[in-house]
C-alpha cells in the first residue's frame, strides 16, 4: 500500500470540496450529478479525489434543502487510489465548503 493511502487512512484530515466555483450552488450541482471532487489539503500539493457518491451512505439533507443556511453534508463513496480499493468519507460544511475526511481500505 502506498504511503499516501496509509497517511489518509490514519486520523482525520482537512478537506475541501474543490468545485470550480466556490459556491453552495456549485456543490449542489456536483451532488446532483453524483460526483463531488474532494481535496485533501494536508498532503504535498494536495490530493484531489472525485468521489462517486453512494447515496445510501451519504447525508445530503443540508444541501438538498432550499435554505441558504449553513449545515454539514456527509459524503461517502468507493473508488481506487494508487490501485487500492478505498472508501472516502468526508464531512463538508456547505457554507465554507471545508471540513474533514479520511479514507478506509476496502477488503
Biotite code that builds the C-alpha atoms (Angstrom):
import biotite.structure as struc

atoms = struc.array([
    struc.Atom([0.000, 0.000, 0.000], chain_id="A", res_id=1, res_name="UNK", atom_name="CA", element="C"),
    struc.Atom([1.306, 3.472, -0.837], chain_id="A", res_id=2, res_name="UNK", atom_name="CA", element="C"),
    struc.Atom([2.392, 5.997, 1.782], chain_id="A", res_id=3, res_name="UNK", atom_name="CA", element="C"),
    struc.Atom([-0.359, 8.336, 0.599], chain_id="A", res_id=4, res_name="UNK", atom_name="CA", element="C"),
    struc.Atom([-3.127, 5.796, 1.183], chain_id="A", res_id=5, res_name="UNK", atom_name="CA", element="C"),
    struc.Atom([-1.672, 4.857, 4.575], chain_id="A", res_id=6, res_name="UNK", atom_name="CA", element="C"),
    struc.Atom([-1.438, 8.525, 5.597], chain_id="A", res_id=7, res_name="UNK", atom_name="CA", element="C"),
    struc.Atom([-5.021, 9.336, 4.573], chain_id="A", res_id=8, res_name="UNK", atom_name="CA", element="C"),
    struc.Atom([-6.335, 6.244, 6.379], chain_id="A", res_id=9, res_name="UNK", atom_name="CA", element="C"),
    struc.Atom([-4.888, 7.423, 9.701], chain_id="A", res_id=10, res_name="UNK", atom_name="CA", element="C"),
    struc.Atom([-6.912, 10.011, 11.581], chain_id="A", res_id=11, res_name="UNK", atom_name="CA", element="C"),
    struc.Atom([-8.948, 12.873, 10.195], chain_id="A", res_id=12, res_name="UNK", atom_name="CA", element="C"),
    struc.Atom([-7.620, 15.282, 7.587], chain_id="A", res_id=13, res_name="UNK", atom_name="CA", element="C"),
    struc.Atom([-8.687, 18.739, 6.408], chain_id="A", res_id=14, res_name="UNK", atom_name="CA", element="C"),
    struc.Atom([-10.636, 18.620, 3.147], chain_id="A", res_id=15, res_name="UNK", atom_name="CA", element="C"),
    struc.Atom([-12.434, 20.979, 0.828], chain_id="A", res_id=16, res_name="UNK", atom_name="CA", element="C"),
    struc.Atom([-14.991, 20.494, -1.896], chain_id="A", res_id=17, res_name="UNK", atom_name="CA", element="C"),
    struc.Atom([-12.949, 21.588, -4.907], chain_id="A", res_id=18, res_name="UNK", atom_name="CA", element="C"),
    struc.Atom([-15.803, 22.585, -7.177], chain_id="A", res_id=19, res_name="UNK", atom_name="CA", element="C"),
    struc.Atom([-14.932, 25.162, -9.876], chain_id="A", res_id=20, res_name="UNK", atom_name="CA", element="C"),
    struc.Atom([-16.964, 27.958, -8.366], chain_id="A", res_id=21, res_name="UNK", atom_name="CA", element="C"),
    struc.Atom([-16.603, 28.033, -4.605], chain_id="A", res_id=22, res_name="UNK", atom_name="CA", element="C"),
    struc.Atom([-20.349, 28.320, -4.025], chain_id="A", res_id=23, res_name="UNK", atom_name="CA", element="C"),
    struc.Atom([-23.103, 26.312, -2.409], chain_id="A", res_id=24, res_name="UNK", atom_name="CA", element="C"),
    struc.Atom([-24.826, 26.114, -5.809], chain_id="A", res_id=25, res_name="UNK", atom_name="CA", element="C"),
    struc.Atom([-21.747, 24.574, -7.458], chain_id="A", res_id=26, res_name="UNK", atom_name="CA", element="C"),
    struc.Atom([-21.550, 21.994, -4.679], chain_id="A", res_id=27, res_name="UNK", atom_name="CA", element="C"),
    struc.Atom([-25.267, 21.330, -5.063], chain_id="A", res_id=28, res_name="UNK", atom_name="CA", element="C"),
    struc.Atom([-24.778, 20.750, -8.813], chain_id="A", res_id=29, res_name="UNK", atom_name="CA", element="C"),
    struc.Atom([-21.950, 18.281, -8.156], chain_id="A", res_id=30, res_name="UNK", atom_name="CA", element="C"),
    struc.Atom([-24.122, 16.388, -5.680], chain_id="A", res_id=31, res_name="UNK", atom_name="CA", element="C"),
    struc.Atom([-26.945, 16.216, -8.253], chain_id="A", res_id=32, res_name="UNK", atom_name="CA", element="C"),
    struc.Atom([-24.503, 14.743, -10.785], chain_id="A", res_id=33, res_name="UNK", atom_name="CA", element="C"),
    struc.Atom([-23.409, 12.167, -8.205], chain_id="A", res_id=34, res_name="UNK", atom_name="CA", element="C"),
    struc.Atom([-19.697, 13.045, -8.186], chain_id="A", res_id=35, res_name="UNK", atom_name="CA", element="C"),
    struc.Atom([-18.031, 15.516, -5.808], chain_id="A", res_id=36, res_name="UNK", atom_name="CA", element="C"),
    struc.Atom([-14.346, 16.488, -6.076], chain_id="A", res_id=37, res_name="UNK", atom_name="CA", element="C"),
    struc.Atom([-12.816, 16.338, -2.593], chain_id="A", res_id=38, res_name="UNK", atom_name="CA", element="C"),
    struc.Atom([-9.328, 17.734, -1.988], chain_id="A", res_id=39, res_name="UNK", atom_name="CA", element="C"),
    struc.Atom([-7.239, 16.590, 0.977], chain_id="A", res_id=40, res_name="UNK", atom_name="CA", element="C"),
    struc.Atom([-5.238, 19.721, 1.718], chain_id="A", res_id=41, res_name="UNK", atom_name="CA", element="C"),
    struc.Atom([-2.596, 18.315, 4.087], chain_id="A", res_id=42, res_name="UNK", atom_name="CA", element="C"),
    struc.Atom([-0.705, 16.235, 1.545], chain_id="A", res_id=43, res_name="UNK", atom_name="CA", element="C"),
    struc.Atom([2.187, 17.520, -0.554], chain_id="A", res_id=44, res_name="UNK", atom_name="CA", element="C"),
    struc.Atom([0.450, 19.573, -3.226], chain_id="A", res_id=45, res_name="UNK", atom_name="CA", element="C"),
    struc.Atom([-2.963, 18.355, -2.086], chain_id="A", res_id=46, res_name="UNK", atom_name="CA", element="C"),
    struc.Atom([-4.718, 15.190, -3.186], chain_id="A", res_id=47, res_name="UNK", atom_name="CA", element="C"),
    struc.Atom([-7.948, 15.532, -5.134], chain_id="A", res_id=48, res_name="UNK", atom_name="CA", element="C"),
    struc.Atom([-10.336, 12.618, -5.460], chain_id="A", res_id=49, res_name="UNK", atom_name="CA", element="C"),
    struc.Atom([-13.539, 12.685, -7.462], chain_id="A", res_id=50, res_name="UNK", atom_name="CA", element="C"),
    struc.Atom([-15.843, 10.785, -5.142], chain_id="A", res_id=51, res_name="UNK", atom_name="CA", element="C"),
    struc.Atom([-18.739, 8.871, -6.721], chain_id="A", res_id=52, res_name="UNK", atom_name="CA", element="C"),
    struc.Atom([-21.493, 9.287, -4.157], chain_id="A", res_id=53, res_name="UNK", atom_name="CA", element="C"),
    struc.Atom([-23.118, 6.250, -2.584], chain_id="A", res_id=54, res_name="UNK", atom_name="CA", element="C"),
    struc.Atom([-26.367, 7.995, -1.677], chain_id="A", res_id=55, res_name="UNK", atom_name="CA", element="C"),
    struc.Atom([-27.396, 5.207, 0.698], chain_id="A", res_id=56, res_name="UNK", atom_name="CA", element="C"),
    struc.Atom([-24.413, 6.054, 2.932], chain_id="A", res_id=57, res_name="UNK", atom_name="CA", element="C"),
    struc.Atom([-24.387, 9.854, 2.452], chain_id="A", res_id=58, res_name="UNK", atom_name="CA", element="C"),
    struc.Atom([-26.228, 12.507, 4.438], chain_id="A", res_id=59, res_name="UNK", atom_name="CA", element="C"),
    struc.Atom([-27.102, 15.210, 1.919], chain_id="A", res_id=60, res_name="UNK", atom_name="CA", element="C"),
    struc.Atom([-30.057, 16.873, 3.644], chain_id="A", res_id=61, res_name="UNK", atom_name="CA", element="C"),
    struc.Atom([-28.231, 20.176, 4.253], chain_id="A", res_id=62, res_name="UNK", atom_name="CA", element="C"),
    struc.Atom([-27.515, 20.663, 0.516], chain_id="A", res_id=63, res_name="UNK", atom_name="CA", element="C"),
    struc.Atom([-30.766, 19.254, -0.871], chain_id="A", res_id=64, res_name="UNK", atom_name="CA", element="C"),
    struc.Atom([-32.954, 21.700, 1.025], chain_id="A", res_id=65, res_name="UNK", atom_name="CA", element="C"),
    struc.Atom([-33.750, 25.120, -0.388], chain_id="A", res_id=66, res_name="UNK", atom_name="CA", element="C"),
    struc.Atom([-32.431, 27.039, 2.608], chain_id="A", res_id=67, res_name="UNK", atom_name="CA", element="C"),
    struc.Atom([-29.233, 29.014, 2.147], chain_id="A", res_id=68, res_name="UNK", atom_name="CA", element="C"),
    struc.Atom([-28.189, 28.492, 5.754], chain_id="A", res_id=69, res_name="UNK", atom_name="CA", element="C"),
    struc.Atom([-25.253, 26.525, 6.942], chain_id="A", res_id=70, res_name="UNK", atom_name="CA", element="C"),
    struc.Atom([-25.168, 22.843, 7.584], chain_id="A", res_id=71, res_name="UNK", atom_name="CA", element="C"),
    struc.Atom([-22.984, 19.869, 7.013], chain_id="A", res_id=72, res_name="UNK", atom_name="CA", element="C"),
    struc.Atom([-23.159, 17.058, 4.496], chain_id="A", res_id=73, res_name="UNK", atom_name="CA", element="C"),
    struc.Atom([-21.542, 13.647, 4.736], chain_id="A", res_id=74, res_name="UNK", atom_name="CA", element="C"),
    struc.Atom([-20.085, 12.283, 1.517], chain_id="A", res_id=75, res_name="UNK", atom_name="CA", element="C"),
    struc.Atom([-19.250, 8.600, 1.128], chain_id="A", res_id=76, res_name="UNK", atom_name="CA", element="C"),
    struc.Atom([-18.028, 6.858, -1.995], chain_id="A", res_id=77, res_name="UNK", atom_name="CA", element="C"),
    struc.Atom([-15.922, 3.933, -3.159], chain_id="A", res_id=78, res_name="UNK", atom_name="CA", element="C"),
    struc.Atom([-13.020, 4.351, -5.568], chain_id="A", res_id=79, res_name="UNK", atom_name="CA", element="C"),
    struc.Atom([-9.367, 3.407, -6.077], chain_id="A", res_id=80, res_name="UNK", atom_name="CA", element="C"),
    struc.Atom([-6.266, 5.367, -5.142], chain_id="A", res_id=81, res_name="UNK", atom_name="CA", element="C"),
    struc.Atom([-2.844, 4.034, -6.130], chain_id="A", res_id=82, res_name="UNK", atom_name="CA", element="C"),
    struc.Atom([-4.525, 0.739, -7.143], chain_id="A", res_id=83, res_name="UNK", atom_name="CA", element="C"),
    struc.Atom([-6.020, 0.290, -3.667], chain_id="A", res_id=84, res_name="UNK", atom_name="CA", element="C"),
    struc.Atom([-9.794, -0.060, -3.236], chain_id="A", res_id=85, res_name="UNK", atom_name="CA", element="C"),
    struc.Atom([-10.839, 2.614, -0.752], chain_id="A", res_id=86, res_name="UNK", atom_name="CA", element="C"),
    struc.Atom([-13.869, 4.349, 0.676], chain_id="A", res_id=87, res_name="UNK", atom_name="CA", element="C"),
    struc.Atom([-13.667, 8.118, 1.023], chain_id="A", res_id=88, res_name="UNK", atom_name="CA", element="C"),
    struc.Atom([-15.643, 9.620, 3.914], chain_id="A", res_id=89, res_name="UNK", atom_name="CA", element="C"),
    struc.Atom([-15.848, 13.405, 4.218], chain_id="A", res_id=90, res_name="UNK", atom_name="CA", element="C"),
    struc.Atom([-17.885, 15.929, 6.191], chain_id="A", res_id=91, res_name="UNK", atom_name="CA", element="C"),
    struc.Atom([-18.245, 19.248, 4.360], chain_id="A", res_id=92, res_name="UNK", atom_name="CA", element="C"),
    struc.Atom([-19.722, 22.487, 5.693], chain_id="A", res_id=93, res_name="UNK", atom_name="CA", element="C"),
    struc.Atom([-21.980, 23.797, 2.909], chain_id="A", res_id=94, res_name="UNK", atom_name="CA", element="C"),
    struc.Atom([-21.252, 27.438, 3.775], chain_id="A", res_id=95, res_name="UNK", atom_name="CA", element="C"),
    struc.Atom([-17.439, 27.220, 3.688], chain_id="A", res_id=96, res_name="UNK", atom_name="CA", element="C"),
    struc.Atom([-17.021, 24.080, 1.503], chain_id="A", res_id=97, res_name="UNK", atom_name="CA", element="C"),
    struc.Atom([-14.426, 22.874, 4.024], chain_id="A", res_id=98, res_name="UNK", atom_name="CA", element="C"),
    struc.Atom([-14.401, 20.065, 6.534], chain_id="A", res_id=99, res_name="UNK", atom_name="CA", element="C"),
    struc.Atom([-12.574, 16.879, 7.394], chain_id="A", res_id=100, res_name="UNK", atom_name="CA", element="C"),
    struc.Atom([-12.280, 13.425, 5.949], chain_id="A", res_id=101, res_name="UNK", atom_name="CA", element="C"),
    struc.Atom([-10.418, 10.173, 5.797], chain_id="A", res_id=102, res_name="UNK", atom_name="CA", element="C"),
    struc.Atom([-10.026, 7.026, 3.720], chain_id="A", res_id=103, res_name="UNK", atom_name="CA", element="C"),
    struc.Atom([-10.865, 3.446, 4.617], chain_id="A", res_id=104, res_name="UNK", atom_name="CA", element="C"),
    struc.Atom([-9.312, 0.486, 2.812], chain_id="A", res_id=105, res_name="UNK", atom_name="CA", element="C"),
    struc.Atom([-11.937, -1.901, 1.445], chain_id="A", res_id=106, res_name="UNK", atom_name="CA", element="C"),
    struc.Atom([-11.262, -5.610, 1.608], chain_id="A", res_id=107, res_name="UNK", atom_name="CA", element="C"),
])
